[in-house]
Amino acid sequence: MFGKKKAAANRYIIAVKNYNETVENLKNETLTLPYEREIYLKMIESQSSRADSLKEIRKFARANGKSYSEVSHYWEGLIVDGYTLINVEYVEKIPALDHVCNNATIKFVCGA
């Protein structure tokens, strides 16, 4: 009962490859992704927390109600591969988040 916080509705953790470059390319319309760029920009702008180094993973996991021991290997692998983990809001029903974030640039990680 105590210590567990309820998962926030419509909050998800995604991984963005080369975060700064990707955001810049989305704004400049030089990056091609499966869906409209506005979907991705809106999602990235809704972020509430971000982790892009191994030092930040513990704090990021705790802030998102995840057990570090359960997510450490996967999340550390994403960071080492050049991804930045961000907590975003996505309220659209169509297209589904796992379809939107199913490419080499942006990956769906889990619900927050």
Salt bridges, closest charged atoms under 4 A:
GLU29 OE2 - ARG37 NH2 2.97
GLU38 OE2 - ARG37 NE 3.89
GLU92 OE2 - LYS42 NZ 3.79
